[in-house]
Amino acid sequence: MKKHIFTLILLVSFVVHKQAVYGQTINDIFKSMPTELLPGVSEGNKTMLIVDTTKTTVPYIFGEIQKVNHSSSYLNIITSEVGNTQIKLLPISGDSAIVSVIQTVCGGAKTDVCNSIITFYTTDWKELDGKLLLPTLSPELFMDSSKKDLDNYKYALSLPDIYPISAKFDETNTDLTLLFHYKDRLSNMHLKEFEAYLKSDSVTLKWDESVFK
C-alpha cells in the first residue's frame, strides 16, 4: 500500500512539474483562480487587491473582500461575515509547486465554531486528489492514541454528532494547523467523558514537499 501511494505521489509530482510555470507567485495564482472558487469577483478587483499594497478591500457580490495577509506564497482574505479563504503555494520539487485552498465558514457572532474544506490544485488549477496529500480530517487526529484500547474510547469518539474542524496556514512557512471545535457539540455531562481521551484540540501538520504529516 505504501509503495502504491508513493508511486501515485511521484506521478502527481511529475504532472505538476510539467504544468507548473516557474517563478509563479500567489499574485499569478490568485488572478487565474477559477470563478467557481471565488464567484462574483472581477479580474480588475483581483488585480487591485493584490497589486495595490494600500488597498485592503474590494467590492464583492456579498459585500466586499478584505485582505488579511499577503506574501509571495500566501493570501488570506475575508469573503463575508462568516467566510474566509486562504491560498497557499506549496513547494514540491525544484521550482515546482501545487496550490492549496482552504475555505472556512464559521457559525457567526454567537459561536466560534468553524469548519474548513481543503482542496489542492496544480498551478493551472487542475484539481488533485487530496486523499494523497492530506490525512483524513477526523476526530481521531486529536485523540490520545495510547488510550484507544480502553473500553470507553470508541464511545467517547462517537459523542459529538458533528465534527467541525477548521484549518489555517502559517503565513511564513508551510505548516497547517487544524483546530477541533467540539465543545459546542457536547453537553456538560459528556464533555468530561470526551476530554479524558482527547490529546489536544489543535494539531499542526508538516509539509514534506509531497504530503502533510
Stockholm file with secondary structure:
# STOCKHOLM 1.0

chainA/1-213         MKKHIFTLILLVSFVVHKQAVYGQTINDIFKSMPTELLPGVSEGNKTMLIVDTTKTTVPYIFGEIQKVNHSSSYLNIITSEVGNTQIKLLPISGDSAIVSVIQTVCGGAKTDVCNSIITFYTTDWKELDGKLLLPTLSPELFMDSSKKDLDNYKYALSLPDIYPISAKFDETNTDLTLLFHYKDRLSNMHLKEFEAYLKSDSVTLKWDESVFK
#=GR chainA/1-213 SS CHHHHHHHHHHHHHHHHHHCCTTCCHHHHHHTCCTTTSTTCCHHHHHHHHHCTTCCEEEETTEEEEEEEECSSEEEEECSSSEEEEEEEEECSTTCEEEEEEEEEECCTTCCCEEEEEEEECTTCCBCCGGGTSCCCSGGGGBCGGGTTSTTHHHHHTSCSSCCEEEEECSSSCCEEEEECCGGGSCHHHHHHHHTTBCCSEEEECBCSSCBC
#=GC SS_cons         CHHHHHHHHHHHHHHHHHHCCTTCCHHHHHHTCCTTTSTTCCHHHHHHHHHCTTCCEEEETTEEEEEEEECSSEEEEECSSSEEEEEEEEECSTTCEEEEEEEEEECCTTCCCEEEEEEEECTTCCBCCGGGTSCCCSGGGGBCGGGTTSTTHHHHHTSCSSCCEEEEECSSSCCEEEEECCGGGSCHHHHHHHHTTBCCSEEEECBCSSCBC
//
